[in-house]
């Protein structure tokens, strides 16, 4: 029998068993229904700008960003440059209150606090920019358009910084003595207009505290922090405006309109002391489109049950002998079954994910929730990746069905290998280190295809599975699951050739 004939025969077997078709429909409906139910039940007190809530800024690349800092700047029409010396940086952070109701602020400089020179398209949050800066503990960096970070020289001593503009090209330099300069990086900002703002800035992201739970998990809280930089030897070249403007970009306001944790500037001759709060970085906190796929785990279990039964039913009913009589080369029917179950699972998962991701995202936004924006490519990758994950897991379940020849054993083994590690790793049951290794080494690594918001080394965050961040990239994690599928299928083929029907 030809390969196409075998696949057609196995597809006929699958579609003529009503329970399998219904089960695959149920798997897809579980993904859609549970995602819809979770979205309908999630409400935010903030309904958007119409209710007085702030507009969340979006960066030049369309991603959600945090854009809050103190900016002392001049208008720069055309080319120019700015040179300064960052003499020192200090910081404060809030600790647990020693006396209830009395704020406890301690000296603490957050490692990713920033102070330096910036060229930005005005003062609008999310506008394109490039900056050369000193950081709290990561030396000199050049950052631009929120997601990009170029490392300069390490160290925290006084440092001279220079940022030059030539059209839409900006170059950052650093020096330890103001005489010998080293280039940190050069960037091209396609969206930078002819007239921009050039000046000094300071910011400090919240200090993160991770607390271990009683049963091994952990939770994180973000504490207020601010940074203060002392800057002197300021030199500006170009046709800039004469006066310095001062803006607390993105500062939050109290109900009476007063700034909440404002930054500030103290000037003494040519020395500027700038205090800033906040961060200039991609936003990682908030819901993502991955939250719309909460039903994928139960849908996956349904697929496991169907895939295992698709194989074990022939052993249970004694039909496997007829199959091998029609095709004595035993591996070929196994591969045909694999093609059918993988294809059906892929189609069911693709339809379900394509329906629920945009639908649940719309419902969440209507309920006042903030969904971190992603590119069209990322959304497509999450949808197709979820479907591909269902197909890969179906292959594992089918292979285990061939190995064990019993549905109960195959289903139990598959759930223990894939579903259980994912649940344990993402529900704060295990220590973070154990959860991360589990999501690297087990077939559950494939769930990383659902991660829509990447992790950034320059952004403060608790990058653990419990917070929705996986240790492997989406493709690498999916490759681990596929490797298990190939291994299980190979073992099934080996045992199929050696055992009696």
N, C-alpha and C positions, 0 to 999 in steps of 0.2 A: 504494500500500500504506500502511496506517495505521502510526503509530509503534509501536503495540503489536504489530502484525503483523511489523514489521521486527525488533523485539527478540526476538520468539518465533522468527523464522527464524534469527537469529544464535545464539540459545541452542541451537537444534537442531543447528546446525553444530558448536558447541562440544562438546556432550555426545555427539555421534556419533563424534567423533575420540577414541578411547580414550586415546591418548597425552597429550592435554591434560588429561583428567580425572585420569589417573594422576599426571601432573606436578603438578597442584594438590594432590592428596593428599600427594605426596612433599614439597611445600613446607611443608605443615602439619606433617607428621611430622618434618621437619628441625628445625623450631622446638621441637617437643616433645622429641624425642630428645636433641638437643644440650643443651637446658636441663636435662633430667633427668641426662644424663651429667656435666655440669659440677657439678651439685648433689651427686651421689653422690661425686664425687671431692674435694669440699671438706670438710675436717674441721678442727675446732678442738680444741685441748687442753683448752679450758674447756667442760665439759658443762653449765654452769648452777649454780644455788645448791646442788643436791644434791652437787656435787663440791667445794664450798667456793668457787666463783666468786661474785663479787658480783652482786646483782640490778641490772640496768640501770634507772635511774629513767625514769618516764614522766610527762610534764607534764600539766597540766589539760586540754589539748586532745587528749591521746592520742598526742602526738608524743614521740620519744625525746629526752631532754635530758641536758645536763651540769649537775650541781648540786653544785659543790664550792666552799666559801668558809669564811672564819673569821667567826663570828657571836658578838657580845657583846650579849646581849638581856635584856629583861624581859618578863614576862607582861602583856598588855594586855587586860583584860576590858571590852569596850565601846569607846567613843570615846576619842580622845586624840591627842597629837601629840608630835613630837620635833624639836628644833632643835639644830644643831651648826655648828661651823666646821671645815672641812677645811683645815688650814694648809698641808700639803705632801704630796706623794707622791713616793716614790723606788722604784726597782726593781732587781732583779738577774736576770740570765739566764745560762744556761750556754753557753759558747762551746766551740769545739774544744779538746781538751786539748793544751796546749803540751808537757807531759811525760806520756807514756803512763801511765795509771793515776792521774793526779793531776787532780782536778776543777778546771776553769778557769771560774770564775764572774766575770762582768764587770758593772759598773754599767750597767743598761739597763732603762728603764721601757717595758713593752709598751704600745702605743697604746690598747688596749682593757682595760687594767687598770682596776679599779673600786674605789671606796671611798665609803661614804656611809651612808644610813639605809634600813632595810628593815622592812616589815611582812609577816610570813609566817605561814602556817597551820602553826605548830609548826616542828620541825626535820627533818621527814621530807623526803628528797630527792624532788623533783618536785612538792611542795606549792605551791599558789597563793601568789603574792607580788606586791608592788609595791615599787619602790625608787627613790629619788632619789640621784644619785651624781655624783662627779667621776670623770673618766676620765683615762688617761695623756695622750692627745693629742686627744681629741674633745670637750673641754669638759664641760659639765653635760648629763646625760641622765636621762630617767625611763624605766625599763624595768619590764615586768610580764609575768608568765606566760611568760617565756623568749623568746617570738617577737616581742614588741612593744617598740618603741624610739621614744622621742620626744626630739627634740633640743632642748636649752636653749641658753644662751649659750655661745659658744666661749671659749677661753682657759683657762689653767692656773694662774692666780693663786689665792691663798687665796679660798675661797668659802663663804658661809654657805648651809646647806641646811635645808629644813623639809619634813616629811611629816606630813600630818594625816589622821586617820581619822574618818569619820562613817558608821557602819554598814558597808556594803560598798563605800563610795565613798572613794577615797584621792586626795589632791591633793598634788602636789609643787611646792615653791617654791624659788627661789634668790635670793641677794643678794650684792652685792660689798662691802657695808658693814654688814650686819646691821640696817639701818634701812629701806631701800627694797627691797621684795620684788617679784619677778616670778613669775607662775604659769607653770610648765613644762607641766603636764598634769594631767588628772583622769581616773581610771579607775574602772570598776566591776568588782569581783571577785565574781562570783556564787557562788563556792565558798568564800569566806572565812567562817569560823565566828565566833560572837560573841566567843570568846576566842582571841586570836592572840599572836604574839611581835613585839615592836618593839625595834629596836636598831641597832647599828653593824656594818658588815661590810667585808671587804676580800677581793679575789680578783685573780688574774692568769692569763689563759690562756697557753698555751705560745707562745713566740716562733717564728714560722715562718721557715724558711730554704729558699729555692728555688735549686736547683743546676742549671745548664745542662748538658745532656749533650753528648757529642762530636758528635752528628749533628743538633743543633738542638732536641731535646726537653729536658725538664726534669723534675726530681724534687723533692719537698718533704719536709722533715723538721721535726718539732716539737721545739723545745728547751725545757727547763724554765725557768720564770720565776716570780718572786714579786714582790709589791708591798707596800710599807709606807706607811701613811698616819698622819699625826699629826693628831689630832682633839681640839679643846677647846671651851670654851663650850657644854657639853652641857646641854640643858634638856629635861625630859620632863614633859608634862602628861597627866593622866588617872589613873585608879586602878590604876597599875602596881605590880608587886611591887617591893619595896625593893632586893633584891640583884640584881646582874648575874650572869647565867649565861653560861658560855663553852662554845661548841661548835665543833669543827672539822668542819663538815658535809662528809660524803663523803670524808674522809681515807682513803687507802689504808693497809693494814697490812702489815708485814713478816710473815714466817713465825712470828716469835716474839711477834707482837702489837704491836710498837712502830709508831707512825705513820711513814709514808713521806712525807717532805717536809711536815711539819706547819706550820700557821700558829701564831700566838701573839699575846699581848697583854702589853704593858708599861704599867703605870699609874703616873703620878706626879702625885698630887693630882687635879686635874680634867682632866689631859691624858692621853689614851689613844693609845698607839702600837700600831696593829694591823697585823699581817702576815698576808697571805692568799695562798693558792695555788689555782689552778683557775679555773673559769669558771661563770657562771650564764647558760646560753644553750641554744638548740636544738642537738641533736647532729647533726653532718653526717658524721662519720667512721663507717665500717662498711658492711656490705652493705645494699643496698636491693632492693626487688622488681625493679628494673631488671636486676639480675644474673641473674635467672631467664630473661631473654630473649636469652641469648647466641647462640642459634641463629637469631635473626631475620635476621641478615645473609645467611646461606646460604639461608634460606627466601625472602628477597627476591630473590636471584639466580635461584632456580627460577621465581619469579613473572615476572621479567623475560623469561626464556627463553620461557615459555608465552605471555605477552602479545604479545611481538614475533612469535612464530610464528603466533599467531591472525590477525595481519594479513598477514604476508608469504606465508603458505601459499597464499592466493588468487592472488597474483601468480606464485608459483612454478608453480602448477598451471594457470594461465590461467583460473581461475574468476571472477576479478574482472570480466570482461566480462559474464558471465551475471548477476552481481549488479547491475551498472549497467544492464543491459537491463531487469531486473525493477523497478529503482528508478533512473530517470535522474538524479534529484537526488542527486548523489554524496555530499554531506555527510551525508545521512540514514543510509545504511548505516554510515558511519564512527561516527556518534553511537550507533547501535544496538550496534555492536561495543564501543564505549566503555562503555555501560551494562552489557553482559553481563560483560566482563572485570573491570570495577570491582566489580560485585556478587559475582561468584564469588570474587575475591581477598579482598573484605571478609569474606565468610562463612568462608572457609578460615582467614584470619588471626584472626578472632574466636574460632572454635572452638579453634585452637591456643593462643592467648594465654590464653583462659579456662581451659584445662586446665593449662598449664605454670606459670603464675604461682602459684596456690595449691599445686600439687603440689611444685614445686621449693622454694618457701618452706618448706613443711613438712619436706622432706628436709634442707634446710640447717639448720633449727633442731634437728632430731633429731641432726644431726652436730655439734652444739655451737656452731654459728655464730650470731652476733648479727645479726638482721635489723632494720634501723631501722623502727619501726612507722609506718604511714601510715593516713590515714582511708580509709573505704570508698569515698568519692568519688574519692580519688587513685588507689586501686587500679583502680577501674572506668575512670578516664580513661586509665591506662597500657594496660589491656587493649584498650579500644575504639580508643585512639589508635594502637596498633600495627597493628590491623586496618585502620584508615583509611589509615595510611602505606602499607601494602601495596597498597591500592586506588589511591592516588594515583600510586604508582610504576608500577603496571600500566598506567595511562592514559598515562604518559610513554612507556613502552616500546611500547605500541600505536601511539602517534602517531609515534614514531621509525621503527617498522616501516613505516608508511605513507609517510613521507618518504624513507627509504632503499630500501625495497622489497626489502631483503636482510636476512635474520635476523642474520647475522654482524655486519654493520655496525650494525644497530639495537641488538643486545645489547652490543656493545663500547662504543658511545656511551653507553648507559644506565648500564652499570657504571662507566665513566669519570666520568660526571656525578654519580652518587649513591653508589655503594658505595666507590669508591676514596677520595674526599674524607673519608668517614666513617672509614675505616681509618687514613688518614694522620693525621687530626686526633686520634684517640683512642689512638694507640699510641706517643706520645712520639717521633715521627719529626720533626715540625715544631716550630719555635719556638711558644710558647704564643700569641703575638699572631697569627701566621699561621693557626694552627689555629682560633682564635676567629673570624677573618674568614671562613675557609673554611666554618665552620658557620653563618655569617650569610648568605652570598651564594650558595652552591650549593644544589641541591635536597636535599642531605644535611641541611639545616637541620631537616627534618621529624623526624629522630631525636630531637629535643628532646621529643617527646610521651612518650618513655619515661623522662624524668627524674622521679623520684618524690620526691626530697628537694630543696627549693628552696635557693637561696643566700640568705644574710643579710648585709647590709652591716655589721652589728655583730658578726659572728662571724668570728674569724680562720680563714682557710682558703685553699687554693689552688684557686680557682674556674676551672678550665680543663677543656676537653673530655677531656684525659687522665685527669682525676680523676672524670669522669662528670658534670660541670657544663657546660651549654651556654649560650652567650651570649644566646640568645633564649628567651622563655617558651615553654611547650609549644604554645600556640595560635598564637603568632607564628611559631614555627619551622615548624609544619605549614602555615601560610598561605603561607610561602615556597615549599614544595614544591607546594602547590596552584596557586600562580601559575605555576610552571614547567609544570605539567600543562596549564593553560589555554593558555599560550603555545605549547606544543608541539602541542596539539590544533588551535589556530587556524592555525598554520603548515601542519600536515598538511591541514587543510580547504582552505586557499588553494591549495596545490600540487596537491591532488586535482582541483580545478576546472580548473586550467590545463594539466595534463598529460594525455597520452593514456593510456588504460587499458593 
